[in-house]
Amino acid sequence: MATEQSGHDAIDVLAYYFPQFHADPQNSIWHGEAWTEWDLLRAAQPRYPGHQQPKVPAWGELDESDPRNCAREIDLAVDHGITGFIYDWYWYREKPFLNRALEQGFLQAGNTARMKFALMWANHDWLNIFPASADRSPELLAGGALGAEAFDAMTDYIVDRYFRQPNYLRVDGGLYFSIYELGTFLKGLGGIDPAKRALESFRGKVRDAGLGELHLNGVVWGFTVLPSETALSDVNQVIGDLGFSSVTTYAWVHHYEPGTHGFPAGSYAQAADHSYRAWQKYRDQFALPYHPNVSMGWDPTPRTQQDAAYLDRGYPWNAVLEGNTPEAFGRALERAKQFVAGHPAAGRVITINAWNEWTEGSYLLPDTVTGLAYLRQVRDVFGAPVDAMAHDAE
């Protein structure tokens, strides 16, 4: 996995991977046999003049639980400078959800050793926004808060299934595990003290397995997007009390309201400028390293009721960030690279939203309009591996 960046200068460029493009048994119960979000993307319509929908994947509607498909994704990502996927990872009703993309796809791919992977525990409530109705609040399908016993069972599963993998991501020597909603985490366990005990038990399992230490990462934001998200009044104190190692962001819309500079067509350029300032704020606010995040775009319109007027009703009825050209994305990547280089204490990690968030309009996989243009920007900014297989065909 040697790259043109090596040693002290190496940067982990980590793309979030949203695994809802394969059939899952629970989704079949909720939405119909073999349902995936490809169904939403295929049905998407333009919501205003000039709006580009539906997005059409250049590789077709991949089943991400097929290791042959995932092998193509791994080669494409690594050859363009992505060093790892951070899987959005779910645990509802005492079992994993949407896990086949990672377990049957990525980990069974013949070339999985080329790439690192990690988990972001997406512990928000799971709401029925597939699609979101225009006239009623979304139904709660599964709650995200876990008590101590459920958290214990989940972490047993994580250590056994994932942390033992040789290509699991380590940051500063620790196994990288990110928690999406810190507020929901505390709510489920009942406060700071029981959360500390739960995390210490988690760390003990890792040590007892001979795997070293955890690198706990917290996702932070200025305001919530999903109606289920639980914010905290004092994140800095919480992450300090719980022994976290770093913080990052999932997407720009967690610190920039996409309709600030227009609706339904918002501004990617304004979101970028705001995000640069947010990086500085988070760097100064938190006692821990902040890993900058770059978003490729934002367009959640496929998750809305397509025959209803497109009004500002809150997520997913948000403004679309227009102007997210490959060149604008590349400039944001360059700013993130400069931020990391200028603040060594922040750690050498950059997160990207996202590899495949097709129904939120943030994806690096090629579509039929832009092809590989966004991935080429990643490669141009961060370099390609020395063992790149030159998979540049669209």
Secondary structure, 3 states (H helix, E strand, C coil): CCECCCHHHCCEEEEEECCCCCCCHHHHHHHCCCCCCHHHHHHCCCCCCCCCCCCCECCCCCCCCCHHHHHHHHHHHHHCCCCEEEEEEEEECCEEECCHHHHHHHCCCCCHHHCEEEEEECCCCEECCCCECCCCCCCEEECCCCCHHHHHHHHHHHHHHHHCCCCECEECCEEEEEECCHHHHHHHHCCHHHHHHHHHHHHHHHHHCCCCCEEEEEECCCCCCCCCCCCCCCHHHHHHHCCCCEEECCCHHHCCCCCCCCCCEEEHHHHHHHHHHHHHHHHHHCCCCEECEEECCCCCHHHECCCCCCCCCECCECCEEECCCHHHHHHHHHHHHHHHHHCHHHCCEEEEECCEEHHHCEECCCECCCECHHHHHHHHHHCCECCCCCCCCC
